[in-house]
């Protein structure tokens, strides 16, 4: 493999013919060598989906990189920049796979039954603080049920509570990213306005979980 500087990578990838093909082949090899270790903490190498994921992400990374060459600022090694892109793509795919069999109604059921909104408190946590946090979570849950529309609530629970990727939620709701961002923005404004009417600020809520 040819040792390249940042400038060499950019020049080769923007050149026609063999120079470009050689650079792409080397870049693909670098991704295939570095990505498995990076995602092994999230997906075990013995998993049958592991190798196909690596191959798929490597190809998608090359496409993404070629479409974004002009955004590379040279603040890091080019290969580090590419590696970062590949890891982000892989983690997005893993999150998407995680939620593939979960419906938004099931997520909604989670907040309704109060088994998704709350985390088990640490055994060493002060009982008074734990109780305060539980009360706040119950208040947030109640407010979401009363103030938000069903569509806003489903979207907010899926994205903000359960961590489902924006693109996945938009697809499930037959929408698009821009429309979903607007839906979430409106939902957050409704919650903020309601809490302000009750004399509760975001700082009040955050401080309760930073104790």
GROMACS elastic network, one bead per residue, 0.5 to 0.9 nm:
[ bonds ]
;  ai    aj funct       b0    kb
    1    26     6  0.63567   500
    2    23     6  0.85032   500
    2    26     6  0.78174   500
    3     8     6  0.88582   500
    4     7     6  0.77380   500
    4     8     6  0.52875   500
    4     9     6  0.60620   500
    5     9     6  0.63228   500
    5    10     6  0.87630   500
    5    77     6  0.79301   500
    5    78     6  0.78439   500
    6     9     6  0.52532   500
    6    10     6  0.64155   500
    6    11     6  0.86740   500
    6    74     6  0.69349   500
    6    76     6  0.86535   500
    6    77     6  0.63045   500
    6    78     6  0.53153   500
    6    79     6  0.82094   500
    7    10     6  0.52128   500
    7    11     6  0.60515   500
    7    12     6  0.85318   500
    7    74     6  0.86838   500
    7    78     6  0.86992   500
    8    11     6  0.51317   500
    8    12     6  0.60150   500
    8    13     6  0.84651   500
    9    12     6  0.52821   500
    9    13     6  0.60479   500
    9    14     6  0.84809   500
    9    23     6  0.69761   500
    9    78     6  0.72804   500
    9    79     6  0.88312   500
   10    13     6  0.52742   500
   10    14     6  0.60873   500
   10    15     6  0.85516   500
   10    69     6  0.73163   500
   10    78     6  0.85086   500
   11    14     6  0.52823   500
   11    15     6  0.61479   500
   11    19     6  0.87504   500
   11    20     6  0.84953   500
   12    15     6  0.51080   500
   12    16     6  0.80563   500
   12    18     6  0.88880   500
   12    19     6  0.52880   500
   12    20     6  0.50657   500
   12    21     6  0.84582   500
   12    22     6  0.81304   500
   12    23     6  0.61151   500
   12    24     6  0.87611   500
   13    16     6  0.79012   500
   13    19     6  0.72103   500
   13    21     6  0.78021   500
   13    22     6  0.87106   500
   13    23     6  0.61606   500
   13    24     6  0.70669   500
   13    66     6  0.76318   500
   13    69     6  0.86183   500
   14    19     6  0.87229   500
   14    20     6  0.66475   500
   14    66     6  0.85952   500
   14    69     6  0.86368   500
   15    18     6  0.83750   500
   15    19     6  0.62485   500
   15    20     6  0.54767   500
   16    19     6  0.66177   500
   16    20     6  0.57463   500
   16    21     6  0.81413   500
   17    20     6  0.57481   500
   17    21     6  0.64097   500
   17    22     6  0.87228   500
   18    21     6  0.50033   500
   18    22     6  0.58304   500
   18    23     6  0.83948   500
   19    22     6  0.52543   500
   19    23     6  0.62183   500
   19    24     6  0.86814   500
   20    23     6  0.51532   500
   20    24     6  0.61700   500
   20    25     6  0.86185   500
   21    24     6  0.51136   500
   21    25     6  0.61469   500
   21    26     6  0.86337   500
   22    25     6  0.51253   500
   22    26     6  0.62137   500
   22    27     6  0.85356   500
   23    26     6  0.51292   500
   23    27     6  0.60168   500
   23    28     6  0.85047   500
   24    27     6  0.50025   500
   24    28     6  0.60298   500
   24    29     6  0.85910   500
   24    62     6  0.73389   500
   25    28     6  0.51387   500
   25    29     6  0.63201   500
   25    30     6  0.87684   500
   26    29     6  0.50981   500
   26    30     6  0.62906   500
   26    31     6  0.87549   500
   27    30     6  0.50554   500
   27    31     6  0.62907   500
   27    32     6  0.86526   500
   27    62     6  0.77966   500
   27    79     6  0.77577   500
   27    82     6  0.84310   500
   28    31     6  0.51310   500
   28    32     6  0.61672   500
   28    33     6  0.86174   500
   28    58     6  0.62054   500
   28    59     6  0.75675   500
   28    61     6  0.85776   500
   28    62     6  0.71661   500
   29    32     6  0.50782   500
   29    33     6  0.61485   500
   29    34     6  0.86442   500
   29    58     6  0.87144   500
   30    33     6  0.51757   500
   30    34     6  0.61292   500
   30    35     6  0.83547   500
   30    79     6  0.78640   500
   30    83     6  0.84217   500
   31    34     6  0.52551   500
   31    35     6  0.56050   500
   31    36     6  0.85859   500
   31    54     6  0.84920   500
   31    57     6  0.87448   500
   31    58     6  0.60339   500
   31    61     6  0.83890   500
   31    79     6  0.86398   500
   31    82     6  0.78851   500
   31    83     6  0.65482   500
   31    86     6  0.72894   500
   32    35     6  0.57766   500
   32    36     6  0.70023   500
   32    54     6  0.66852   500
   32    55     6  0.72986   500
   32    58     6  0.65640   500
   33    36     6  0.67336   500
   33    37     6  0.81036   500
   34    37     6  0.60829   500
   34    38     6  0.67550   500
   34    83     6  0.73979   500
   35    38     6  0.50789   500
   35    39     6  0.63889   500
   35    40     6  0.84615   500
   35    54     6  0.69645   500
   35    57     6  0.88447   500
   35    58     6  0.83952   500
   35    83     6  0.72559   500
   35    86     6  0.71144   500
   35    87     6  0.67045   500
   35    90     6  0.85279   500
   36    39     6  0.55633   500
   36    40     6  0.58356   500
   36    45     6  0.75110   500
   36    50     6  0.81723   500
   36    51     6  0.83690   500
   36    54     6  0.68395   500
   37    40     6  0.51954   500
   37    41     6  0.77634   500
   37    45     6  0.88609   500
   38    41     6  0.71381   500
   38    42     6  0.85388   500
   38    87     6  0.69715   500
   39    42     6  0.53215   500
   39    43     6  0.61913   500
   39    44     6  0.81828   500
   39    45     6  0.88438   500
   39    87     6  0.72090   500
   39    90     6  0.74674   500
   39    91     6  0.76271   500
   40    43     6  0.50346   500
   40    44     6  0.52276   500
   40    45     6  0.60957   500
   40    50     6  0.85585   500
   41    44     6  0.67562   500
   42    91     6  0.82448   500
   42    94     6  0.81163   500
   43    46     6  0.84403   500
   43    47     6  0.69449   500
   43    49     6  0.84932   500
   43    50     6  0.67626   500
   43    94     6  0.82023   500
   44    47     6  0.54853   500
   44    50     6  0.70769   500
   45    48     6  0.79395   500
   45    49     6  0.85016   500
   45    50     6  0.55988   500
   45    51     6  0.75220   500
   46    49     6  0.84056   500
   46    50     6  0.70074   500
   46    51     6  0.87979   500
   47    50     6  0.53564   500
   47    51     6  0.81665   500
   48    51     6  0.69698   500
   48    52     6  0.78000   500
   49    52     6  0.55741   500
   49    53     6  0.59882   500
   49    54     6  0.87127   500
   50    53     6  0.52389   500
   50    54     6  0.63611   500
   50    55     6  0.88924   500
   51    54     6  0.50837   500
   51    55     6  0.63335   500
   51    56     6  0.86345   500
   52    55     6  0.51660   500
   52    56     6  0.60893   500
   52    57     6  0.85227   500
   53    56     6  0.50834   500
   53    57     6  0.59590   500
   53    58     6  0.83972   500
   53    90     6  0.73820   500
   53    93     6  0.82205   500
   53    94     6  0.87867   500
   54    57     6  0.52349   500
   54    58     6  0.60406   500
   54    59     6  0.87203   500
   54    90     6  0.77305   500
   55    58     6  0.51592   500
   55    59     6  0.64262   500
   55    60     6  0.87397   500
   56    59     6  0.53482   500
   56    60     6  0.62489   500
   56    61     6  0.85538   500
   56    90     6  0.88334   500
   57    61     6  0.58309   500
   57    62     6  0.85458   500
   57    86     6  0.63807   500
   57    87     6  0.84009   500
   57    89     6  0.64659   500
   57    90     6  0.59820   500
   57    93     6  0.84764   500
   58    61     6  0.50945   500
   58    62     6  0.63720   500
   58    63     6  0.88398   500
   58    86     6  0.68111   500
   59    62     6  0.52926   500
   59    63     6  0.65017   500
   59    64     6  0.87271   500
   60    63     6  0.51405   500
   60    64     6  0.60977   500
   60    65     6  0.85432   500
   60    86     6  0.80235   500
   60    89     6  0.78410   500
   61    65     6  0.59332   500
   61    66     6  0.84803   500
   61    82     6  0.74060   500
   61    83     6  0.86341   500
   61    85     6  0.65712   500
   61    86     6  0.53724   500
   61    89     6  0.73212   500
   62    65     6  0.51130   500
   62    66     6  0.61207   500
   62    67     6  0.85820   500
   62    82     6  0.84076   500
   62    86     6  0.86893   500
   63    66     6  0.52816   500
   63    67     6  0.63105   500
   63    68     6  0.87689   500
   64    67     6  0.51922   500
   64    68     6  0.62747   500
   64    69     6  0.87270   500
   64    85     6  0.80179   500
   64    86     6  0.89948   500
   65    68     6  0.50750   500
   65    69     6  0.59132   500
   65    82     6  0.68834   500
   65    85     6  0.78871   500
   66    69     6  0.55987   500
   66    70     6  0.88777   500
   67    70     6  0.80302   500
   68    71     6  0.53922   500
   68    72     6  0.71692   500
   69    72     6  0.56068   500
   70    73     6  0.79287   500
   72    75     6  0.80131   500
   72    76     6  0.89754   500
   72    78     6  0.77618   500
   72    81     6  0.77836   500
   73    76     6  0.79667   500
   74    77     6  0.67458   500
   74    78     6  0.69267   500
   74    81     6  0.88152   500
   75    78     6  0.86283   500
   75    81     6  0.89561   500
   76    79     6  0.83237   500
   76    80     6  0.65308   500
   76    81     6  0.66802   500
   77    80     6  0.51476   500
   77    81     6  0.64519   500
   77    82     6  0.87975   500
   78    81     6  0.51108   500
   78    82     6  0.63077   500
   78    83     6  0.86305   500
   79    83     6  0.60139   500
   79    84     6  0.85766   500
   80    84     6  0.61946   500
   80    85     6  0.86929   500
   81    84     6  0.52127   500
   81    85     6  0.64636   500
   81    86     6  0.88402   500
   82    85     6  0.51296   500
   82    86     6  0.62737   500
   82    87     6  0.87583   500
   83    86     6  0.50721   500
   83    87     6  0.62279   500
   83    88     6  0.86659   500
   84    87     6  0.52517   500
   84    88     6  0.62830   500
   84    89     6  0.87013   500
   85    88     6  0.52299   500
   85    89     6  0.62621   500
   85    90     6  0.86696   500
   86    89     6  0.51575   500
   86    90     6  0.61515   500
   86    91     6  0.86706   500
   87    90     6  0.50278   500
   87    91     6  0.61210   500
   87    92     6  0.85131   500
   88    91     6  0.52119   500
   88    92     6  0.61240   500
   88    93     6  0.86223   500
   89    92     6  0.51392   500
   89    93     6  0.62559   500
   89    94     6  0.87006   500
   90    93     6  0.51171   500
   90    94     6  0.62139   500
   90    95     6  0.86875   500
   91    95     6  0.61397   500
   91    96     6  0.84973   500
   92    95     6  0.51559   500
   92    96     6  0.61375   500
   92    97     6  0.86108   500
   92   165     6  0.73285   500
   93    96     6  0.50053   500
   93    97     6  0.61137   500
   93    98     6  0.85247   500
   94    97     6  0.50698   500
   94    98     6  0.61109   500
   94    99     6  0.88225   500
   95    99     6  0.64745   500
   95   100     6  0.86093   500
   95   163     6  0.83628   500
   95   164     6  0.69368   500
   95   165     6  0.68868   500
   96    99     6  0.53735   500
   96   100     6  0.60230   500
   96   164     6  0.73421   500
   96   165     6  0.66864   500
   96   167     6  0.87953   500
   96   168     6  0.66180   500
   97   100     6  0.50101   500
   97   101     6  0.79706   500
   98   101     6  0.74310   500
   98   102     6  0.80754   500
   98   164     6  0.86477   500
   99   102     6  0.51234   500
   99   103     6  0.78909   500
   99   164     6  0.67308   500
   99   165     6  0.86829   500
   99   168     6  0.81455   500
  100   103     6  0.80025   500
  100   168     6  0.84222   500
  102   105     6  0.83704   500
  102   106     6  0.65823   500
  102   107     6  0.74708   500
  103   106     6  0.52354   500
  103   107     6  0.66164   500
  103   108     6  0.87293   500
  103   172     6  0.80408   500
  104   108     6  0.60891   500
  104   109     6  0.85199   500
  104   154     6  0.64526   500
  104   155     6  0.80796   500
  104   157     6  0.87533   500
  104   158     6  0.68846   500
  104   169     6  0.80222   500
  104   172     6  0.75698   500
  104   173     6  0.84860   500
  105   109     6  0.60960   500
  105   110     6  0.86190   500
  105   154     6  0.75757   500
  106   110     6  0.63868   500
  107   111     6  0.68965   500
  107   112     6  0.88514   500
  107   116     6  0.81100   500
  107   154     6  0.74928   500
  107   157     6  0.70275   500
  107   158     6  0.64620   500
  107   162     6  0.75688   500
  108   111     6  0.54788   500
  108   112     6  0.62956   500
  108   113     6  0.86956   500
  108   153     6  0.78124   500
  108   154     6  0.58700   500
  108   157     6  0.69212   500
  108   158     6  0.79033   500
  109   113     6  0.59997   500
  109   114     6  0.83237   500
  109   115     6  0.87193   500
  109   116     6  0.87471   500
  110   113     6  0.53882   500
  110   114     6  0.60501   500
  110   115     6  0.55268   500
  110   116     6  0.50030   500
  110   117     6  0.74273   500
  110   157     6  0.89283   500
  111   115     6  0.64560   500
  111   116     6  0.55942   500
  111   117     6  0.57993   500
  111   118     6  0.89662   500
  111   141     6  0.71109   500
  111   157     6  0.74800   500
  111   161     6  0.89488   500
  112   115     6  0.79905   500
  112   116     6  0.86812   500
  112   141     6  0.80747   500
  112   145     6  0.82528   500
  113   116     6  0.78134   500
  113   117     6  0.89888   500
  114   117     6  0.57593   500
  114   118     6  0.68272   500
  114   138     6  0.81993   500
  114   141     6  0.80299   500
  115   118     6  0.63051   500
  115   119     6  0.84282   500
  116   119     6  0.75598   500
  116   161     6  0.78668   500
  116   162     6  0.78335   500
  117   137     6  0.70685   500
  117   138     6  0.84723   500
  117   141     6  0.76143   500
  117   157     6  0.87861   500
  117   161     6  0.69074   500
  117   162     6  0.86375   500
  118   121     6  0.86365   500
  118   134     6  0.73723   500
  118   137     6  0.69008   500
  118   138     6  0.86075   500
  119   122     6  0.89586   500
  120   123     6  0.87050   500
  121   124     6  0.83345   500
  121   125     6  0.67192   500
  121   130     6  0.65202   500
  122   125     6  0.51572   500
  122   126     6  0.87046   500
  122   130     6  0.85783   500
  123   126     6  0.84173   500
  124   127     6  0.85353   500
  125   128     6  0.85873   500
  125   129     6  0.72780   500
  125   130     6  0.66333   500
  126   129     6  0.53857   500
  126   130     6  0.62224   500
  126   131     6  0.87083   500
  127   130     6  0.50435   500
  127   131     6  0.61293   500
  127   132     6  0.86336   500
  128   131     6  0.51625   500
  128   132     6  0.62711   500
  128   133     6  0.87459   500
  129   132     6  0.50533   500
  129   133     6  0.62341   500
  129   134     6  0.86098   500
  129   208     6  0.75401   500
  129   209     6  0.84169   500
  129   211     6  0.74180   500
  130   133     6  0.51758   500
  130   134     6  0.61880   500
  130   135     6  0.86932   500
  130   209     6  0.89903   500
  131   134     6  0.50336   500
  131   135     6  0.62409   500
  131   136     6  0.87260   500
  132   135     6  0.51353   500
  132   136     6  0.63376   500
  132   137     6  0.87298   500
  132   208     6  0.72857   500
  133   136     6  0.50839   500
  133   137     6  0.61825   500
  133   138     6  0.85661   500
  133   205     6  0.86104   500
  133   208     6  0.62866   500
  133   209     6  0.66595   500
  134   137     6  0.51235   500
  134   138     6  0.61418   500
  134   139     6  0.85854   500
  135   138     6  0.50789   500
  135   139     6  0.61630   500
  135   140     6  0.86843   500
  136   140     6  0.61681   500
  136   141     6  0.85441   500
  136   205     6  0.72737   500
  136   208     6  0.82983   500
  137   140     6  0.50802   500
  137   141     6  0.61203   500
  137   142     6  0.85571   500
  138   141     6  0.50689   500
  138   142     6  0.60919   500
  138   143     6  0.85415   500
  139   142     6  0.50988   500
  139   143     6  0.60694   500
  139   144     6  0.85858   500
  140   143     6  0.51051   500
  140   144     6  0.61635   500
  140   145     6  0.86642   500
  140   191     6  0.85910   500
  141   144     6  0.52066   500
  141   145     6  0.63464   500
  141   146     6  0.87884   500
  142   145     6  0.51832   500
  142   146     6  0.62799   500
  142   147     6  0.85543   500
  143   146     6  0.51182   500
  143   147     6  0.56867   500
  143   148     6  0.77677   500
  143   191     6  0.73144   500
  143   194     6  0.80012   500
  143   195     6  0.85967   500
  144   147     6  0.54720   500
  144   148     6  0.54120   500
  144   149     6  0.84587   500
  144   152     6  0.88965   500
  144   153     6  0.64456   500
  144   187     6  0.88272   500
  144   191     6  0.72739   500
  145   148     6  0.61967   500
  145   149     6  0.79686   500
  145   150     6  0.80822   500
  145   153     6  0.72793   500
  146   149     6  0.81755   500
  147   153     6  0.89791   500
  147   187     6  0.86806   500
  147   190     6  0.70277   500
  147   191     6  0.71585   500
  147   194     6  0.78104   500
  148   151     6  0.79081   500
  148   152     6  0.57884   500
  148   153     6  0.57202   500
  148   187     6  0.63808   500
  148   190     6  0.72018   500
  148   191     6  0.78121   500
  149   152     6  0.51483   500
  149   153     6  0.60459   500
  149   154     6  0.85480   500
  149   187     6  0.83040   500
  150   153     6  0.51142   500
  150   154     6  0.61045   500
  150   155     6  0.85943   500
  151   154     6  0.52561   500
  151   155     6  0.62239   500
  151   156     6  0.85976   500
  151   173     6  0.86336   500
  151   183     6  0.83069   500
  152   155     6  0.52360   500
  152   156     6  0.60539   500
  152   157     6  0.85149   500
  152   183     6  0.62003   500
  152   184     6  0.65694   500
  152   186     6  0.80969   500
  152   187     6  0.57940   500
  153   156     6  0.51684   500
  153   157     6  0.59904   500
  153   158     6  0.83993   500
  153   184     6  0.88125   500
  153   187     6  0.76048   500
  154   157     6  0.53137   500
  154   158     6  0.60621   500
  154   159     6  0.86040   500
  155   158     6  0.51980   500
  155   159     6  0.61303   500
  155   160     6  0.81983   500
  155   166     6  0.89649   500
  155   169     6  0.69018   500
  155   170     6  0.84398   500
  155   173     6  0.84044   500
  155   180     6  0.76729   500
  155   183     6  0.77835   500
  155   184     6  0.68652   500
  155   187     6  0.89927   500
  156   159     6  0.52850   500
  156   160     6  0.54109   500
  156   161     6  0.70179   500
  156   162     6  0.87905   500
  156   183     6  0.86637   500
  156   184     6  0.61802   500
  156   187     6  0.74422   500
  156   188     6  0.83969   500
  157   160     6  0.55609   500
  157   162     6  0.61347   500
  157   163     6  0.82561   500
  157   164     6  0.88482   500
  158   161     6  0.59819   500
  158   162     6  0.50066   500
  158   163     6  0.62026   500
  158   164     6  0.54452   500
  158   165     6  0.82834   500
  158   166     6  0.86924   500
  158   169     6  0.70184   500
  159   162     6  0.58321   500
  159   165     6  0.64799   500
  159   166     6  0.64943   500
  159   169     6  0.73879   500
  159   184     6  0.88230   500
  160   163     6  0.56921   500
  160   164     6  0.78593   500
  161   164     6  0.83244   500
  163   166     6  0.86748   500
  164   167     6  0.85209   500
  164   168     6  0.68169   500
  164   169     6  0.67036   500
  165   168     6  0.52921   500
  165   169     6  0.64121   500
  165   170     6  0.87021   500
  166   169     6  0.52477   500
  166   170     6  0.61155   500
  166   171     6  0.86015   500
  166   176     6  0.89402   500
  166   177     6  0.66225   500
  166   180     6  0.76501   500
  166   181     6  0.82807   500
  167   170     6  0.51534   500
  167   171     6  0.61930   500
  167   172     6  0.87024   500
  167   176     6  0.73742   500
  167   177     6  0.61172   500
  167   180     6  0.89050   500
  168   171     6  0.51495   500
  168   172     6  0.62340   500
  168   173     6  0.86734   500
  169   172     6  0.50621   500
  169   173     6  0.61548   500
  169   174     6  0.85682   500
  169   175     6  0.83029   500
  169   176     6  0.87740   500
  169   177     6  0.86359   500
  169   180     6  0.81173   500
  170   173     6  0.51817   500
  170   174     6  0.61254   500
  170   176     6  0.50545   500
  170   177     6  0.58807   500
  170   178     6  0.89382   500
  170   179     6  0.81153   500
  170   180     6  0.61175   500
  171   174     6  0.51032   500
  171   175     6  0.59034   500
  171   176     6  0.67463   500
  171   177     6  0.85969   500
  172   175     6  0.75911   500
  173   176     6  0.83802   500
  173   180     6  0.88254   500
  175   178     6  0.84798   500
  175   179     6  0.64795   500
  175   180     6  0.67859   500
  176   179     6  0.54589   500
  176   180     6  0.61376   500
  176   181     6  0.86483   500
  177   180     6  0.50846   500
  177   181     6  0.60580   500
  177   182     6  0.86314   500
  178   181     6  0.51240   500
  178   182     6  0.63332   500
  178   183     6  0.86906   500
  179   182     6  0.51028   500
  179   183     6  0.62106   500
  179   184     6  0.87043   500
  180   184     6  0.61023   500
  180   185     6  0.83927   500
  181   184     6  0.51611   500
  181   185     6  0.60052   500
  181   186     6  0.86090   500
  182   186     6  0.61516   500
  182   187     6  0.85413   500
  183   186     6  0.52722   500
  183   187     6  0.62049   500
  183   188     6  0.87345   500
  184   188     6  0.61475   500
  184   189     6  0.85792   500
  185   188     6  0.52347   500
  185   189     6  0.62487   500
  185   190     6  0.87162   500
  186   189     6  0.50825   500
  186   190     6  0.62328   500
  186   191     6  0.87445   500
  187   190     6  0.51432   500
  187   191     6  0.63627   500
  187   192     6  0.86596   500
  188   191     6  0.51009   500
  188   192     6  0.60468   500
  188   193     6  0.85112   500
  189   192     6  0.50164   500
  189   193     6  0.60087   500
  189   194     6  0.84900   500
  190   193     6  0.51994   500
  190   194     6  0.61487   500
  190   195     6  0.86325   500
  191   194     6  0.51236   500
  191   195     6  0.61210   500
  191   196     6  0.85365   500
  192   195     6  0.52209   500
  192   196     6  0.61093   500
  192   197     6  0.86655   500
  192   200     6  0.86825   500
  192   201     6  0.77610   500
  192   202     6  0.77901   500
  193   196     6  0.51408   500
  193   197     6  0.63082   500
  193   198     6  0.88136   500
  194   197     6  0.51847   500
  194   198     6  0.65446   500
  194   199     6  0.88653   500
  194   200     6  0.86032   500
  195   198     6  0.50053   500
  195   199     6  0.62740   500
  195   201     6  0.65318   500
  195   202     6  0.83233   500
  196   200     6  0.52235   500
  196   201     6  0.60447   500
  196   202     6  0.88792   500
  197   200     6  0.74284   500
  198   201     6  0.87902   500
  200   203     6  0.82200   500
  200   204     6  0.62977   500
  200   205     6  0.76350   500
  201   204     6  0.51905   500
  201   205     6  0.67572   500
  201   206     6  0.88535   500
  202   205     6  0.51830   500
  202   206     6  0.61410   500
  202   207     6  0.85232   500
  203   206     6  0.50548   500
  203   207     6  0.58853   500
  203   208     6  0.85701   500
  204   207     6  0.53312   500
  204   208     6  0.65155   500
  205   208     6  0.54172   500
  205   209     6  0.70099   500
  206   209     6  0.54213   500
  206   210     6  0.64043   500
  207   210     6  0.50151   500
  207   211     6  0.65131   500
  208   211     6  0.58953   500
